[in-house]
Amino acid sequence: MSERSALQRRIRAWLVLFLVCLVLSGLTAFPLVTELHWVNGLVSHDWLRRVGDGLDRADSEYPFLLYGTDWLAFAHLVIAVFFYGVHRDPVRNVWIVEAGMVACAGVIPLALLSAPVRGIPGWWSVIDMSFGVFGILPLIALRRLIKRLEALEALEALEGAEGAGYRAKAAPMMP
Protein backbone atom coordinates (compact mmCIF):
# COMPACT_ATOMS: atom_id res chain seq x y z
CA MET A 1 0.00 0.00 0.00
CA SER A 2 1.32 3.43 -0.88
CA GLU A 3 2.06 6.07 1.73
CA ARG A 4 -0.71 8.22 0.25
CA SER A 5 -3.29 5.44 0.62
CA ALA A 6 -2.19 4.73 4.18
CA LEU A 7 -2.49 8.41 5.12
CA GLN A 8 -5.92 8.69 3.50
CA ARG A 9 -7.11 5.62 5.36
CA ARG A 10 -5.85 6.96 8.70
CA ILE A 11 -7.45 10.35 7.99
CA ARG A 12 -10.79 8.69 7.33
CA ALA A 13 -10.51 6.58 10.49
CA TRP A 14 -9.90 9.65 12.71
CA LEU A 15 -12.66 11.50 10.87
CA VAL A 16 -15.14 8.69 11.48
CA LEU A 17 -14.21 8.56 15.17
CA PHE A 18 -14.77 12.29 15.55
CA LEU A 19 -18.03 12.24 13.59
CA VAL A 20 -19.48 9.33 15.55
CA CYS A 21 -18.74 11.15 18.81
CA LEU A 22 -20.12 14.45 17.49
CA VAL A 23 -23.35 12.89 16.21
CA LEU A 24 -23.88 10.84 19.38
CA SER A 25 -23.28 13.93 21.49
CA GLY A 26 -25.87 15.80 19.44
CA LEU A 27 -28.44 13.03 19.44
CA THR A 28 -28.37 12.82 23.24
CA ALA A 29 -29.69 16.39 23.42
CA PHE A 30 -33.08 15.34 22.00
CA PRO A 31 -34.33 12.99 24.77
CA LEU A 32 -33.02 14.92 27.79
CA VAL A 33 -36.06 14.32 30.02
CA THR A 34 -36.01 10.57 29.36
CA GLU A 35 -32.24 10.42 29.82
CA LEU A 36 -32.40 12.18 33.18
CA HIS A 37 -35.14 9.79 34.37
CA TRP A 38 -32.90 6.90 33.37
CA VAL A 39 -29.79 8.37 35.03
CA ASN A 40 -31.67 9.28 38.21
CA GLY A 41 -32.93 5.70 38.37
CA LEU A 42 -29.33 4.46 38.31
CA VAL A 43 -27.57 7.11 40.42
CA SER A 44 -28.78 9.01 43.44
CA HIS A 45 -27.25 12.48 43.39
CA ASP A 46 -28.77 15.76 44.56
CA TRP A 47 -27.60 17.77 41.56
CA LEU A 48 -28.84 15.23 39.01
CA ARG A 49 -32.15 14.97 40.82
CA ARG A 50 -32.45 18.79 40.76
CA VAL A 51 -31.70 18.84 37.02
CA GLY A 52 -34.27 16.07 36.46
CA ASP A 53 -36.89 17.98 38.45
CA GLY A 54 -36.15 21.15 36.48
CA LEU A 55 -36.46 19.32 33.18
CA ASP A 56 -39.72 17.65 34.28
CA ARG A 57 -41.16 21.03 35.23
CA ALA A 58 -39.96 22.66 32.01
CA ASP A 59 -41.37 19.75 30.00
CA SER A 60 -44.79 19.92 31.66
CA GLU A 61 -45.18 23.69 32.11
CA TYR A 62 -42.80 25.29 29.60
CA PRO A 63 -42.07 22.70 26.88
CA PHE A 64 -40.90 25.42 24.49
CA LEU A 65 -37.76 25.76 26.64
CA LEU A 66 -36.68 22.28 25.54
CA TYR A 67 -36.89 23.49 21.95
CA GLY A 68 -33.49 25.06 22.61
CA THR A 69 -31.94 21.65 23.20
CA ASP A 70 -33.54 20.43 19.97
CA TRP A 71 -31.63 23.18 18.18
CA LEU A 72 -28.48 22.20 20.06
CA ALA A 73 -28.86 18.65 18.76
CA PHE A 74 -29.55 19.92 15.25
CA ALA A 75 -26.44 22.13 15.38
CA HIS A 76 -24.29 19.09 16.18
CA LEU A 77 -25.71 17.28 13.15
CA VAL A 78 -25.20 20.29 10.87
CA ILE A 79 -21.60 20.64 12.02
CA ALA A 80 -21.09 16.95 11.22
CA VAL A 81 -22.31 17.57 7.66
CA PHE A 82 -19.57 20.15 7.13
CA PHE A 83 -16.96 17.50 7.87
CA TYR A 84 -18.01 15.71 4.68
CA GLY A 85 -15.77 18.26 2.96
CA VAL A 86 -12.81 16.82 4.87
CA HIS A 87 -13.75 13.37 3.61
CA ARG A 88 -13.91 14.57 -0.01
CA ASP A 89 -10.69 16.59 -0.02
CA PRO A 90 -8.82 16.69 3.28
CA VAL A 91 -6.00 18.99 2.15
CA ARG A 92 -8.29 21.58 0.61
CA ASN A 93 -10.74 21.46 3.51
CA VAL A 94 -8.33 21.32 6.45
CA TRP A 95 -9.89 24.64 7.52
CA ILE A 96 -12.96 22.70 8.66
CA VAL A 97 -10.80 20.68 11.04
CA GLU A 98 -9.13 23.86 12.28
CA ALA A 99 -12.52 25.52 12.84
CA GLY A 100 -13.57 22.45 14.81
CA MET A 101 -10.44 22.78 16.92
CA VAL A 102 -11.30 26.41 17.68
CA ALA A 103 -14.83 25.38 18.65
CA CYS A 104 -13.50 22.66 20.96
CA ALA A 105 -11.11 25.14 22.59
CA GLY A 106 -14.03 27.55 23.03
CA VAL A 107 -15.87 25.03 25.20
CA ILE A 108 -13.47 25.67 28.07
CA PRO A 109 -13.94 29.44 28.51
CA LEU A 110 -17.68 29.06 27.92
CA ALA A 111 -17.94 26.48 30.70
CA LEU A 112 -15.75 28.52 33.04
CA LEU A 113 -17.66 31.76 32.46
CA SER A 114 -21.24 30.55 32.05
CA ALA A 115 -21.44 27.78 34.63
CA PRO A 116 -21.13 30.01 37.70
CA VAL A 117 -23.70 32.43 36.28
CA ARG A 118 -26.17 29.56 35.73
CA GLY A 119 -25.52 27.90 39.10
CA ILE A 120 -23.75 24.88 37.60
CA PRO A 121 -21.45 23.06 40.05
CA GLY A 122 -17.73 23.22 39.36
CA TRP A 123 -17.43 19.45 38.92
CA TRP A 124 -20.07 19.58 36.18
CA SER A 125 -18.09 22.30 34.41
CA VAL A 126 -15.16 19.88 34.32
CA ILE A 127 -17.40 17.33 32.60
CA ASP A 128 -18.48 19.99 30.09
CA MET A 129 -14.87 21.01 29.47
CA SER A 130 -13.94 17.38 28.85
CA PHE A 131 -16.10 17.47 25.70
CA GLY A 132 -13.79 20.16 24.33
CA VAL A 133 -10.67 18.26 25.35
CA PHE A 134 -11.84 14.89 24.02
CA GLY A 135 -13.19 16.57 20.90
CA ILE A 136 -9.94 18.31 20.04
CA LEU A 137 -7.73 15.22 20.42
CA PRO A 138 -8.93 13.43 17.27
CA LEU A 139 -8.94 16.76 15.43
CA ILE A 140 -5.28 17.35 16.32
CA ALA A 141 -4.41 13.89 15.01
CA LEU A 142 -6.52 14.51 11.92
CA ARG A 143 -4.86 17.86 11.19
CA ARG A 144 -1.37 16.36 11.54
CA LEU A 145 -2.22 13.58 9.10
CA ILE A 146 -3.74 16.05 6.63
CA LYS A 147 -0.60 18.20 6.79
CA ARG A 148 1.51 15.10 6.10
CA LEU A 149 -0.72 14.29 3.13
CA GLU A 150 -0.36 17.89 1.91
CA ALA A 151 3.45 17.63 2.10
CA LEU A 152 3.37 14.30 0.29
CA GLU A 153 1.18 15.72 -2.48
CA ALA A 154 3.50 18.72 -2.85
CA LEU A 155 6.50 16.39 -3.13
CA GLU A 156 4.72 14.23 -5.70
CA ALA A 157 3.79 17.34 -7.71
CA LEU A 158 7.39 18.57 -7.58
CA GLU A 159 8.75 15.20 -8.69
CA GLY A 160 6.15 15.07 -11.47
CA ALA A 161 7.07 18.55 -12.68
CA GLU A 162 10.78 17.74 -12.70
CA GLY A 163 10.14 14.54 -14.65
CA ALA A 164 7.93 16.37 -17.15
CA GLY A 165 10.63 19.01 -17.65
CA TYR A 166 13.24 16.35 -18.31
CA ARG A 167 10.97 14.55 -20.78
CA ALA A 168 10.19 17.82 -22.59
CA LYS A 169 13.91 18.58 -23.03
CA ALA A 170 14.71 15.04 -24.14
CA ALA A 171 11.83 14.74 -26.62
CA PRO A 172 13.45 16.73 -29.48
CA MET A 173 16.51 14.46 -29.33
CA MET A 174 14.50 11.26 -29.69
CA PRO A 175 14.28 9.76 -33.20
ZIURSUL-V579530 format. One record per residue. N is the residue number from 1. PSI is psi in radians with two decimals (* if undefined). OMEGA is omega in degrees with one decimal (* if undefined). BURIAL is # if it has 16 or more other ideal C-beta (glycine too) atoms within 10 Angstrom, else .. Layout:
n: [N | N]
psi: [PSI | PSI]
omega: [OMEGA | OMEGA]
burial: [BURIAL | BURIAL]
This chain:
n: [1 | 2 | 3 | 4 | 5 | 6 | 7 | 8 | 9 | 10 | 11 | 12 | 13 | 14 | 15 | 16 | 17 | 18 | 19 | 20 | 21 | 22 | 23 | 24 | 25 | 26 | 27 | 28 | 29 | 30 | 31 | 32 | 33 | 34 | 35 | 36 | 37 | 38 | 39 | 40 | 41 | 42 | 43 | 44 | 45 | 46 | 47 | 48 | 49 | 50 | 51 | 52 | 53 | 54 | 55 | 56 | 57 | 58 | 59 | 60 | 61 | 62 | 63 | 64 | 65 | 66 | 67 | 68 | 69 | 70 | 71 | 72 | 73 | 74 | 75 | 76 | 77 | 78 | 79 | 80 | 81 | 82 | 83 | 84 | 85 | 86 | 87 | 88 | 89 | 90 | 91 | 92 | 93 | 94 | 95 | 96 | 97 | 98 | 99 | 100 | 101 | 102 | 103 | 104 | 105 | 106 | 107 | 108 | 109 | 110 | 111 | 112 | 113 | 114 | 115 | 116 | 117 | 118 | 119 | 120 | 121 | 122 | 123 | 124 | 125 | 126 | 127 | 128 | 129 | 130 | 131 | 132 | 133 | 134 | 135 | 136 | 137 | 138 | 139 | 140 | 141 | 142 | 143 | 144 | 145 | 146 | 147 | 148 | 149 | 150 | 151 | 152 | 153 | 154 | 155 | 156 | 157 | 158 | 159 | 160 | 161 | 162 | 163 | 164 | 165 | 166 | 167 | 168 | 169 | 170 | 171 | 172 | 173 | 174 | 175]
psi: [2.42 | 2.80 | -0.65 | -0.81 | -0.71 | -0.75 | -0.78 | -0.67 | -0.74 | -0.67 | -0.81 | -0.63 | -0.81 | -0.66 | -0.78 | -0.76 | -0.85 | -0.79 | -0.70 | -0.79 | -0.73 | -0.82 | -0.76 | -0.70 | -0.74 | -0.77 | -0.50 | -0.20 | -0.33 | -0.96 | 0.83 | -0.79 | -0.83 | -0.73 | -0.74 | -0.60 | -0.75 | -0.84 | -0.76 | -0.39 | -0.44 | -0.63 | 2.37 | 1.89 | 2.34 | -0.80 | -0.80 | -0.64 | -0.72 | -0.76 | -0.77 | -0.75 | -0.74 | -0.73 | -0.69 | -0.78 | -0.78 | -0.72 | -0.69 | -0.64 | -0.54 | 1.06 | -0.39 | -0.40 | -0.60 | -0.22 | -0.55 | -0.67 | -0.45 | -0.72 | -0.59 | -0.80 | -0.78 | -0.71 | -0.70 | -0.75 | -0.68 | -0.75 | -0.71 | -0.66 | -0.69 | -0.54 | -0.13 | -0.55 | -0.62 | -0.66 | -0.76 | -0.82 | 1.55 | -0.71 | -0.83 | -0.54 | 0.44 | -0.42 | -0.49 | -0.74 | -0.77 | -0.67 | -0.68 | -0.65 | -0.71 | -0.75 | -0.74 | -0.74 | -0.57 | -0.30 | -0.64 | -0.95 | -0.58 | -0.81 | -0.73 | -0.62 | -0.71 | -0.59 | -0.84 | -0.62 | -0.62 | 0.03 | 0.49 | 2.29 | 2.63 | -0.68 | -0.53 | -0.59 | -0.65 | -0.71 | -0.79 | -0.78 | -0.50 | -0.48 | -0.69 | -0.74 | -0.87 | -0.41 | -0.63 | -0.46 | -0.89 | -0.51 | -0.63 | -0.82 | -0.74 | -0.79 | -0.74 | -0.76 | -0.71 | -0.72 | -0.61 | -0.71 | -0.71 | -0.78 | -0.70 | -0.75 | -0.67 | -0.72 | -0.75 | -0.70 | -0.71 | -0.78 | -0.67 | -0.70 | -0.71 | -0.72 | -0.68 | -0.68 | -0.69 | -0.77 | -0.65 | -0.66 | -0.62 | -0.42 | -0.77 | -0.41 | -0.25 | 2.47 | *]
omega: [-178.4 | 178.4 | 178.8 | 179.8 | 179.4 | 178.2 | -179.6 | 179.1 | 178.3 | 176.8 | -179.1 | 179.5 | 177.9 | 178.9 | 179.0 | 178.4 | -180.0 | -177.2 | 177.9 | 178.8 | 179.7 | -179.1 | 178.2 | 177.3 | 178.9 | -177.3 | 179.6 | 178.3 | 179.3 | -174.1 | -174.9 | -177.0 | 179.8 | 180.0 | -179.7 | 174.9 | -179.6 | -179.0 | -179.9 | 173.5 | -179.6 | -172.7 | 176.0 | 179.8 | -176.1 | -176.9 | -179.4 | 177.1 | 177.9 | 178.4 | 177.9 | 177.7 | 179.1 | 178.3 | 176.9 | -179.7 | 178.5 | -178.0 | -177.5 | -174.5 | -175.9 | -174.4 | 179.1 | 177.4 | -179.5 | 174.8 | 177.4 | 178.2 | 173.5 | 178.4 | 175.3 | 178.6 | 179.8 | 179.9 | 176.7 | -178.5 | 178.2 | 178.0 | 178.8 | 179.2 | 179.7 | -178.5 | 173.0 | 176.6 | 177.8 | 177.5 | -177.8 | -177.2 | -174.5 | -176.8 | -178.4 | -174.5 | 177.5 | 179.1 | 178.4 | 177.4 | -179.6 | 175.9 | 175.8 | 177.5 | 177.6 | 179.3 | 178.5 | 178.3 | -179.5 | 178.3 | -174.6 | 178.4 | 177.7 | 179.5 | -178.8 | -177.6 | -173.7 | -175.2 | 179.8 | 179.8 | -177.7 | 179.1 | 179.2 | 179.2 | -179.3 | -178.9 | 177.8 | 176.0 | 177.7 | 176.7 | 178.1 | -179.5 | 179.9 | 176.8 | 176.8 | -178.8 | -178.4 | 176.3 | -175.7 | -176.9 | 176.9 | 178.5 | 175.9 | 178.7 | 179.9 | -180.0 | 178.9 | 179.4 | 178.7 | 178.4 | 175.2 | 177.5 | 178.3 | 179.0 | 178.4 | 178.5 | 177.8 | 178.1 | 178.3 | 178.9 | 179.0 | 178.5 | 178.3 | 179.6 | 178.8 | 178.7 | 179.3 | 178.1 | 179.3 | -179.9 | 180.0 | 179.4 | -176.5 | -175.2 | -179.1 | -178.3 | -178.5 | 179.6 | *]
burial: [. | . | . | . | . | . | # | # | . | # | # | . | . | # | # | . | . | # | # | . | # | # | . | . | # | # | . | . | # | . | . | # | # | . | . | # | . | . | . | . | . | . | . | . | . | . | . | . | . | . | # | # | . | . | # | . | . | # | . | . | . | . | . | . | . | . | . | . | # | . | . | . | # | . | . | # | . | . | # | # | . | . | # | . | . | # | . | . | . | # | . | . | # | # | . | # | # | . | . | # | # | . | . | # | . | . | # | # | . | . | # | . | . | . | # | . | . | . | . | # | . | . | . | . | # | . | . | # | # | . | # | # | . | . | # | # | . | # | # | . | # | # | # | . | # | # | . | . | # | . | . | . | . | . | . | . | . | . | . | . | . | . | . | . | . | . | . | . | . | . | . | . | . | . | .]
